[in-house]
Amino acid sequence: MRSKPETIANVSVKEYSFSKKQIQGVVKASQFRWTFIWSFHKGLLTVNPPLGRALIEDALLRFLLKKDYELEAGNEYKFTISAKF
């Protein structure tokens, strides 16, 4: 039986601002690296650079929605994506 393809994504929260109502950070998966800003009061996620953004955007948003109250600036987090990058 084949194992399911997966990639581990590493998230680093750089800033969690309640006054701006946003989280800024970096996410790395395989050889890719993106910066992100999540404006949680608007539900808007911005991921840069655009190269490979489609690979991470939905999975990152699901992670942020699930863990937003547990996230703290300066901490590192991991989640699994059901795809091989």
Summary of the structure (lengths in Angstrom):
residues: 85
radius of gyration: 12.9
end to end distance: 20.8
largest distance: 50.0
contacts: 214
relative contact order: 0.30
helix: 21%
strand: 45%
